[in-house]
Amino acid sequence: MTMIAGCPSDDGGDDSTSNADSTAGDENGENDNGENDNGSEGSECFEAPELEICERFIACLDQIAPGQGASQVDKYGPDGTCWCNSTEEEALECLSTCQEEIAKALVNFPTANACHESYCTLDELDPAQPYGLPEGGSCADFDWNGAPYPQIEIANPLGVPGTFCSPACSGIANACPDSAQTSAEGTCFIAQGDTNYCISRCYVDSTVIGGTQCQCGATCQPYGGPDGEGNMRGICTFE
C-alpha cells in the first residue's frame, strides 16, 4: 500500500497563498511546530486497488441491514480513519476486516447482490436475452442464432424460490443458450413433461468465475451440493 496526500481539507484556500507570509511559516507552509499555517497537521491517506472491497463491504452491509452501511463510512469509506492519518498496520487490519466480512456475507447472505463483485439491477435487464422475467405468466421469444426461440415460465424450480423464463434444451446435445448479461452458464437441467428446459446455472460465490453472477435483477439461489472443487452452485431466479 502506498501513502498519498488524499484526505480532504476544509480550509478551501488557494495553494498559491500558502507560502506568502514568510514570517508566519517557513517556505513549506509549516511553522516551527511542524503544523500547517492554519494550525492543523498535514494529513495523508493510503491508496490501494484493494480498497474497493471496503466500499463493497459498506454497500453489502447496507443491503443486509439497511442503514447500517452508512455508520461505517467514516471508518471504512475512501477518506475514512482506516486510511487517513493511520499506520500501515492499522490500514491492513481494516482491509482484512472488509475481506473477512464480505466472505461471511457470501456464505450467510448469498442472494445479497451488493456483496458480490458485479451485479446489475432489474431496470438494466435486456429483454432480448434468455432467462428473463416473466410478464403476466408468459415469456417473450428471444433471438437465438438469428431466429426467434420460445420460452416458458418456470416457477420455484426444484423447490428453489423464484421464477424465470426458460427455453427448451436444443438438439441431441441438449444445448442451452447463455445470457450476455451474466457469467452464469445456460444448462439443460429441468424436465417439464416430455421436454427438458434450460436454467441459468450460477456459482453462489461469484468470484469463482468472476463477472456478473446472474442476469440483471436475478439472484443466485443455492441448489444442490458443491462441485468437485467444493464450490456451491445455484439457479438464477427472480424473487
Secondary structure, DSSP 8 states (H G I E B T S, - for coil): -EEE--S--SS---GGGTTS-TTTS-TTSB-TTS-BTTS-----EEE-GGGHHHHHHHHHHHHHSTTTGGGGHHHHSTTSTTTBS--HHHHHHHHHHHHHHHHHHHHH-TT-GGGSS----GGG--TTSSS---BTTB---EEETTEEE-EEEEESGGG-S-EEEEEB-BTTTTB----TT-S-EEEEEEEETTEEEEEEEEESSGGGT-S-SSSTT-EEEEEEEE-TTS-EEEEEEB-
